[in-house]
């Protein structure tokens, strides 16, 4: 089963543009918000996954797993930002990975969470 709708949260224009373009190319519809605070139940309704830019989406990024425990969360940040990545994993993100991997390996990452 192919995922259809993905929420992308983050205000770094480079990653936002790059990731959403890839998602659309892979056949997903994408809803972009600049900060995690903007994601409410209505926004999340029907989302197959959320992709969160941990470096720019705000401190509330770590609260998302508790608020939306039925939606797989993918977080990404710089490879030197180990604290943010570890905190995301501990908070309940299905995947917490690097900027490089989210931009170069997005299709494989999405396959990892399909069916979860």
N, C-alpha and C positions, 0 to 999 in steps of 0.2 A: 504494500500500500504506500502510495506516494504522499508525502506531506504537501499541504497546499498553501497554508498561510503562515507566515513567520513575522514576528515582531522583532525589529532591530532597535536597540536603545544605545545611544551614544551621540556626542556632539562633535566628534572628530570627523570633519568632512572627508578627509582622505579615506578612512576606513569605512565610513558610512557609504560613500559612493562606490567604493571598490566591492564591498561585500554585497550591497543590495543589487548591483549590476550582475554579479555572479548568480545570486539567488534567482533573479528574474530570468536569466539565461537558462537556469536549470528547471524553470517552470513553476516557481513559487510566486505567490503574491506577497508583497512585503509592505508592512506598515512601519514607518520610521517615527520614533519619538526621540527627543533630545535627552531626556532624563528618565530614570526608572520611576520617579514620582508620578510621571504622566500615565503610567500603566495602571488602569483600573479594571474591574471585572468586565466592563463592557468592551474595553479595548482588547482584553485577553480572550474574549469569547471566540471560540473556534480556532484559536491559534494552535498550530501543530508544534511549535517550538519558539523559544525566544533566544536571540543572540544579543549578548550584552557586552558592550565595550567597558570593561571594568575600570579603565583609566579615566573615562570621561562621562560615565552615566550616573555618577553620584554615589554617595555613601550608602544610599538605600538599596543598592544592587544586592547586597548580602541579605536583605530582607525578602527578596523575591521568592526564594524557595519555600519559605513559610507561607507566603501569600498565595502562591500558585503551584501547589505541590503536584498537580496533575499535568503540568506542562513542562516538558524537558527544557532545561536551561543550558545554554552554551555560553561560557564567559571567555573573554580573551583579553590579554594585556601584553605589555612588553616582556621579553624573555628574562629581563633582569628584575621584573616586578614579582618575585617569587611569593612575597607575602600576600599580595592581592590574589594570586592564583591559588595558593594554598587555602586562604580564607574562603574563597568561592567553593572549592571542593568540600571543605569542612561544612559549609553552610547548606550544601545539597545540590550544587550544580552537577549535572550529569557529566559535563566536559568543561574543563578549564584549560585553555591552551594559549599558545603564543600568537602574537600578531602575524608572524610569518606563516604559521600553519593555517590560521583562519583565512588568509588571503590565497594561499597556494594549494590548500587541501580541503576546501570547503565541502566538496561533494562527498569525500570519504568521511568527514566529520558527521555530515547529515545521515549517512548510511549507518554510522555507529549508533545513532539514537532512534532510528526508525524501529518501530515495533516495541519500544520500551513503554 
